[in-house]
Amino acid sequence: MMRHMAEDDLCITNATLVLPERLVERGDVQVRGGRITAVTLMAEAPQWDGPKIDAAGAYLAPGFVDVHVHGAAGSDFMDGSIEAFETAVRAHTAHGVTSIVPTSTVAHHERTMRFLELCRVAKRAGAQPRRGMGRVVGAHLYGPFFAAEKIGCHPRQGLRPPWREEYEQYLSFADVLLTATCAPELEGACDFYRTAAAAGVRLNAGHSNASWTEMQRAFELGVRHVDHLYCAMSSVPSLRTRLGAPMQASMLEFVLANQDMTTELIADGRHLAPDLLRFVLTMKTADRVALVSDCGRALDMPPGVYTFGPADEGEPFYSDGEVGLTLDRAGLAGSVRSLDFMVSHMHRIVGADLPTAVRMASLTPARIVGLDNEIGSLAPGKRADLVLLNPRLQVEQVFVDGMTIS
């Protein structure tokens, strides 16, 4: 009797498989019930009698996982509507992002609560794949608990230290809240870390002018990740200004020296030079450094002035089509690129081999947020979140749970 083939049963054959450590030419990936069941050479593949796609040698990679992303296509996750959420998710999905962690900005309390409510709605809706839509896997509470001198392009009016009466309301969304960022040197930061960790939320440090000593204290309370290395973070000179002599080690030194710390890079070609990207990759390895887009609403939009954060109370910035800039063009204001561009940049310009570049955008971020048993690599048992890339590393086709999404 012929087995009934489900809608999400699929075999992609004759592909160049991008595994975490190597490429495999003329490979097959078989999918049943939305899960990968076999990853083999064509010549060794189990018999298959269902739908089949001939990849004609194209790269088949795991879907990208973006754990730090603010918006796209004219929408920001802080805009307060499910329509804005879906617009941004669809745009990043078209760039190969199958798992997305919407990231908040500094904003008033009600705005952040609305963001978390919508993250919960979007995560539940993503339980069933929909045309054009990747999966919202959780939320990243990012702000308002930043240091004033490291606020970057975030709206300044909502900046504040962590107050228990407020953040306990945020932590009531622990079912959807994957990770939370707080500057370690702020008054109340230690209590916030303890409370968030007890709720099962992963802890980040970022937008901070913390010293090594303050980072060590945060580490002892559970912080294991630092947001966008080199951006809006302490340095030896900035600590000299804050704390005086003698000069003290900063977040950068702490992250590079501590192999239990992970971090992330914005590899858009405008934030960090190739030699700096190579340096971090050498010091930390691809298993401890994720690529993130840190992308706002200007992705796939023409050059012009946009708003970072809520449309009606965010901070204006200028996009030149390659990066976000402050209105005076003196500073960076986030990325306008998605992860497919950053994978290509790491491979073609920085010189990372393709498995390494892809791992930094898939398995490594999945591991950082605790989802690597489900997503992030081509392995039997994992969700069939896949992306086909042509030889120029452009996205040709995207699959979520084995279903063609775009």
C-alpha positions as CSV (number, residue, x, y, z in Angstrom):
1,M,0.0,0.0,0.0
2,M,1.4,3.4,-1.0
3,R,2.0,5.7,2.0
4,H,-0.1,8.9,2.1
5,M,2.2,11.9,1.5
6,A,1.6,14.9,3.7
7,E,1.7,18.4,2.4
8,D,5.0,18.9,4.1
9,D,6.6,15.7,2.9
10,L,9.4,16.6,0.5
11,C,12.8,15.5,-0.9
12,I,15.3,18.1,-2.1
13,T,17.8,16.2,-4.2
14,N,21.0,17.0,-6.1
15,A,21.9,19.9,-3.7
16,T,25.1,21.1,-2.2
17,L,24.4,20.7,1.5
18,V,25.8,23.3,3.8
19,L,26.5,21.4,7.0
20,P,28.0,23.0,10.1
21,E,31.6,21.9,9.3
22,R,31.6,21.1,5.5
23,L,29.9,21.1,2.2
24,V,28.5,17.9,0.7
25,E,27.9,17.9,-3.1
26,R,25.1,15.8,-4.7
27,G,23.2,15.5,-1.4
28,D,19.6,14.7,-0.5
29,V,17.5,16.0,2.4
30,Q,14.2,14.1,3.0
31,V,11.4,15.6,5.0
32,R,8.3,14.0,6.5
33,G,5.8,15.6,8.8
34,G,7.7,18.9,8.8
35,R,10.9,17.2,10.2
36,I,14.1,16.2,8.5
37,T,14.3,12.5,8.3
38,A,17.4,11.9,6.2
39,V,20.5,13.9,5.2
40,T,22.6,11.8,2.8
41,L,24.4,11.6,-0.5
42,M,22.1,11.0,-3.4
43,A,23.6,7.6,-4.1
44,E,22.9,6.5,-0.5
45,A,19.4,8.1,0.0
46,P,16.5,6.0,1.2
47,Q,13.9,5.2,-1.4
48,W,11.6,8.2,-2.0
49,D,8.2,8.1,-3.8
50,G,6.9,11.5,-3.0
51,P,7.3,15.2,-4.1
52,K,10.9,16.0,-5.1
53,I,12.8,19.2,-6.0
54,D,15.9,19.0,-8.1
55,A,18.2,21.7,-6.6
56,A,20.6,21.4,-9.6
57,G,23.6,21.8,-7.4
58,A,22.3,24.9,-5.5
59,Y,23.3,25.3,-1.9
60,L,20.8,24.0,0.6
61,A,21.3,25.6,4.0
62,P,19.4,25.6,7.3
63,G,17.1,28.6,7.5
64,F,18.7,31.6,9.1
65,V,17.9,32.6,12.7
66,D,17.9,36.3,13.6
67,V,18.0,36.9,17.4
68,H,18.4,40.7,17.2
69,V,16.1,42.4,14.7
70,H,13.8,45.5,14.8
71,G,11.8,45.6,11.6
72,A,11.8,45.8,7.8
73,A,9.8,47.0,4.8
74,G,8.7,50.2,6.4
75,S,7.6,48.5,9.7
76,D,9.1,48.3,13.2
77,F,8.1,45.7,15.7
78,M,7.4,48.6,18.1
79,D,4.7,50.1,15.9
80,G,2.1,48.3,18.0
81,S,0.1,46.4,15.3
82,I,0.1,42.8,14.1
83,E,0.2,44.1,10.6
84,A,3.6,45.7,11.3
85,F,4.8,42.4,12.8
86,E,3.7,40.4,9.7
87,T,5.1,42.9,7.3
88,A,8.6,42.8,8.9
89,V,8.5,39.0,9.3
90,R,7.6,38.5,5.6
91,A,10.4,40.7,4.5
92,H,13.1,38.9,6.5
93,T,11.6,35.5,5.5
94,A,12.2,36.4,1.8
95,H,15.8,36.9,2.8
96,G,16.0,33.3,4.2
97,V,15.2,34.1,7.9
98,T,12.9,31.2,9.0
99,S,13.2,31.9,12.8
100,I,13.0,35.5,14.1
101,V,13.2,37.0,17.5
102,P,11.5,40.5,17.4
103,T,13.6,42.9,19.4
104,S,12.2,46.0,21.2
105,T,13.7,49.4,21.6
106,V,13.8,52.0,24.3
107,A,10.2,53.1,24.7
108,H,7.5,54.0,27.2
109,H,6.2,51.2,29.3
110,E,2.9,50.8,27.5
111,R,4.7,50.4,24.2
112,T,6.9,47.7,25.5
113,M,4.0,45.8,27.0
114,R,2.2,46.0,23.6
115,F,5.3,44.7,21.9
116,L,5.4,41.7,24.3
117,E,1.6,41.0,23.8
118,L,2.1,41.0,20.0
119,C,5.2,38.7,20.3
120,R,2.9,36.3,22.1
121,V,0.2,36.5,19.4
122,A,2.8,36.1,16.6
123,K,4.5,33.2,18.2
124,R,1.2,31.3,18.6
125,A,0.2,32.2,15.0
126,G,3.5,30.8,13.8
127,A,2.8,27.3,15.1
128,Q,1.3,26.7,11.6
129,P,3.4,27.8,8.6
130,R,1.8,30.5,6.5
131,R,2.6,31.7,3.0
132,G,5.6,34.1,3.1
133,M,5.9,33.9,6.9
134,G,8.9,32.6,8.9
135,R,8.4,31.7,12.5
136,V,8.4,34.1,15.5
137,V,10.2,32.0,18.1
138,G,10.2,34.5,21.0
139,A,11.0,38.0,22.1
140,H,14.1,40.0,23.0
141,L,13.6,42.7,25.6
142,Y,16.1,45.3,24.5
143,G,15.8,48.5,26.4
144,P,14.8,50.5,28.3
145,F,17.6,49.4,30.7
146,F,20.6,51.0,28.9
147,A,23.4,53.4,30.0
148,A,22.7,57.0,28.9
149,E,26.1,57.5,27.4
150,K,25.7,54.3,25.3
151,I,22.1,54.7,24.1
152,G,23.1,54.7,20.4
153,C,20.2,55.5,18.1
154,H,17.5,54.6,20.6
155,P,14.9,57.2,21.7
156,R,16.3,58.9,24.7
157,Q,13.1,59.9,26.4
158,G,12.2,56.4,27.5
159,L,15.6,55.5,29.0
160,R,15.4,54.3,32.6
161,P,17.0,51.9,35.1
162,P,15.3,48.6,35.9
163,W,12.5,49.0,38.5
164,R,11.0,45.9,39.9
165,E,7.4,47.2,39.7
166,E,7.9,47.6,35.9
167,Y,10.1,44.7,34.9
168,E,7.9,42.2,36.8
169,Q,5.2,43.1,34.3
170,Y,7.6,42.3,31.4
171,L,8.6,39.0,33.0
172,S,5.0,38.0,33.1
173,F,5.6,37.3,29.4
174,A,8.4,34.7,30.2
175,D,6.6,32.2,28.1
176,V,7.6,34.2,25.0
177,L,10.6,36.2,26.4
178,L,13.7,34.4,25.2
179,T,16.3,37.0,26.3
180,A,16.6,40.4,28.0
181,T,19.4,43.0,27.8
182,C,20.4,45.2,30.7
183,A,23.5,47.4,31.2
184,P,25.3,45.8,34.2
185,E,26.4,49.1,35.8
186,L,22.8,50.4,36.3
187,E,21.3,50.6,39.8
188,G,18.9,47.7,40.1
189,A,20.7,45.6,37.4
190,C,21.7,42.8,39.7
191,D,18.1,42.4,41.0
192,F,16.9,42.4,37.5
193,Y,19.3,39.7,36.5
194,R,18.3,37.5,39.4
195,T,14.6,37.9,38.8
196,A,14.8,37.4,35.1
197,A,17.0,34.3,35.4
198,A,14.6,32.8,37.9
199,A,11.8,33.3,35.3
200,G,13.9,31.3,32.8
201,V,14.9,34.3,30.6
202,R,18.4,34.4,29.2
203,L,20.5,37.4,30.2
204,N,22.4,39.8,27.9
205,A,24.6,42.8,28.6
206,G,24.5,45.7,26.1
207,H,24.4,49.4,25.5
208,S,26.6,49.6,28.5
209,N,29.7,51.4,29.8
210,A,30.5,48.5,32.2
211,S,34.0,47.7,33.5
212,W,35.5,44.3,33.7
213,T,34.5,44.2,37.4
214,E,30.9,45.0,36.6
215,M,30.9,42.5,33.8
216,Q,32.3,39.8,36.2
217,R,29.5,40.5,38.6
218,A,26.9,40.2,35.8
219,F,28.5,37.0,34.7
220,E,28.2,35.5,38.2
221,L,24.5,36.3,38.0
222,G,24.0,34.5,34.7
223,V,24.9,36.9,31.9
224,R,26.4,34.9,29.1
225,H,25.9,37.1,26.0
226,V,26.9,40.6,24.9
227,D,25.0,42.4,22.1
228,H,26.6,43.6,18.9
229,L,30.3,43.6,19.8
230,Y,32.1,47.0,19.4
231,C,28.8,48.9,19.0
232,A,27.4,51.0,21.9
233,M,29.6,49.3,24.4
234,S,32.4,50.3,26.8
235,S,36.0,50.6,25.8
236,V,39.2,51.4,27.8
237,P,39.0,55.2,26.8
238,S,35.3,55.4,27.7
239,L,35.9,53.9,31.1
240,R,38.8,56.3,31.7
241,T,36.3,59.1,31.2
242,R,33.7,57.5,33.5
243,L,36.0,56.0,36.3
244,G,39.3,57.9,36.0
245,A,42.7,56.3,36.5
246,P,44.0,53.7,36.5
247,M,42.7,52.5,33.1
248,Q,40.3,49.6,33.4
249,A,39.4,46.7,31.1
250,S,36.0,46.9,29.4
251,M,33.3,44.7,28.1
252,L,35.4,44.0,25.0
253,E,38.3,42.5,26.9
254,F,35.9,40.6,29.2
255,V,34.1,39.0,26.2
256,L,37.3,38.1,24.3
257,A,39.0,36.6,27.4
258,N,36.0,34.6,28.6
259,Q,35.2,31.6,26.5
260,D,31.8,31.1,28.2
261,M,30.7,34.4,26.8
262,T,29.0,34.6,23.4
263,T,28.5,37.7,21.3
264,E,27.2,38.9,17.9
265,L,28.4,40.8,14.9
266,I,26.7,43.1,12.4
267,A,28.4,42.1,9.2
268,D,26.8,44.6,6.8
269,G,30.0,46.0,5.5
270,R,29.5,49.4,7.1
271,H,29.6,48.7,10.9
272,L,32.8,46.7,11.1
273,A,35.7,46.4,8.7
274,P,36.7,43.0,7.4
275,D,39.9,42.8,9.5
276,L,37.8,43.4,12.6
277,L,35.3,40.7,11.7
278,R,38.2,38.3,11.0
279,F,39.8,39.2,14.4
280,V,36.7,38.4,16.4
281,L,36.1,35.2,14.5
282,T,39.7,34.1,15.2
283,M,39.4,35.0,18.9
284,K,35.9,33.6,19.6
285,T,35.3,31.1,16.8
286,A,32.0,30.7,14.9
287,D,30.5,28.7,17.8
288,R,30.5,31.7,20.0
289,V,29.7,34.5,17.5
290,A,26.3,34.9,15.9
291,L,25.5,37.1,12.9
292,V,22.6,39.4,13.6
293,S,20.9,41.9,11.3
294,D,20.0,44.6,14.0
295,C,17.9,45.7,11.1
296,G,15.2,48.4,11.2
297,R,12.3,49.4,9.1
298,A,14.5,50.6,6.2
299,L,15.2,47.0,4.9
300,D,14.1,46.8,1.2
301,M,13.2,50.5,1.2
302,P,14.7,53.3,-0.8
303,P,17.2,55.8,0.7
304,G,15.5,58.3,3.0
305,V,14.5,59.3,6.5
306,Y,12.9,56.6,8.7
307,T,12.1,56.2,12.4
308,F,13.8,53.8,14.7
309,G,11.4,52.4,17.2
310,P,7.7,53.3,17.4
311,A,6.6,55.3,14.4
312,D,5.0,58.1,16.4
313,E,7.7,58.5,19.1
314,G,10.9,56.9,17.8
315,E,14.1,58.4,16.7
316,P,14.6,59.6,13.1
317,F,17.5,58.2,11.1
318,Y,18.7,58.3,7.5
319,S,19.2,55.2,5.4
320,D,21.5,55.5,2.4
321,G,20.4,52.1,1.2
322,E,23.4,50.4,2.8
323,V,23.3,51.4,6.5
324,G,21.3,53.5,8.9
325,L,22.9,56.8,9.9
326,T,22.1,59.6,12.4
327,L,20.6,62.6,10.7
328,D,23.9,64.5,10.8
329,R,25.5,61.5,9.1
330,A,28.1,61.4,12.0
331,G,27.0,58.1,13.6
332,L,25.6,54.7,12.7
333,A,21.9,54.1,13.4
334,G,21.5,50.3,12.9
335,S,21.5,48.1,9.9
336,V,19.3,48.0,6.8
337,R,20.5,44.5,5.7
338,S,19.1,41.1,6.4
339,L,21.1,37.9,7.3
340,D,21.5,36.7,3.7
341,F,23.6,39.8,2.9
342,M,25.7,39.2,6.0
343,V,26.4,35.6,5.2
344,S,27.5,36.6,1.8
345,H,29.7,39.4,3.2
346,M,31.4,37.0,5.7
347,H,32.1,34.5,2.9
348,R,33.0,36.7,0.0
349,I,34.7,39.7,1.6
350,V,35.8,38.5,5.0
351,G,37.0,35.2,3.8
352,A,35.1,32.8,6.1
353,D,34.3,29.5,4.4
354,L,30.6,29.0,3.6
355,P,29.8,26.5,6.3
356,T,31.3,28.9,8.9
357,A,29.4,31.9,7.6
358,V,26.1,29.9,7.5
359,R,26.7,28.5,11.0
360,M,27.0,32.0,12.4
361,A,23.6,32.8,11.0
362,S,21.9,29.5,11.9
363,L,23.2,27.0,14.4
364,T,25.1,29.5,16.6
365,P,22.2,31.9,17.2
366,A,19.9,29.0,17.7
367,R,22.2,27.7,20.4
368,I,22.5,31.1,22.0
369,V,18.8,31.2,22.6
370,G,18.4,27.6,23.5
371,L,16.7,26.3,20.3
372,D,19.5,24.3,18.7
373,N,17.7,21.0,19.3
374,E,14.9,22.2,17.0
375,I,16.5,24.4,14.4
376,G,19.8,25.7,13.0
377,S,21.3,22.8,11.0
378,L,20.5,20.1,8.5
379,A,20.1,17.1,10.8
380,P,17.5,14.3,11.2
381,G,14.9,15.2,13.7
382,K,15.1,18.9,13.4
383,R,12.5,21.2,11.9
384,A,12.7,21.3,8.1
385,D,13.5,25.1,8.0
386,L,15.5,25.4,4.8
387,V,16.8,27.9,2.3
388,L,18.1,27.3,-1.2
389,L,20.8,29.7,-2.3
390,N,22.2,30.1,-5.8
391,P,25.9,30.3,-6.5
392,R,25.8,34.1,-5.8
393,L,24.3,33.2,-2.4
394,Q,21.0,34.8,-3.2
395,V,17.9,33.3,-1.8
396,E,16.0,31.2,-4.3
397,Q,13.5,29.3,-2.1
398,V,12.5,29.2,1.6
399,F,10.9,26.3,3.5
400,V,9.4,26.3,7.0
401,D,8.5,22.9,8.4
402,G,9.1,21.5,4.9
403,M,6.5,23.8,3.3
404,T,7.4,26.2,0.6
405,I,7.1,29.7,2.1
406,S,8.6,31.9,-0.6
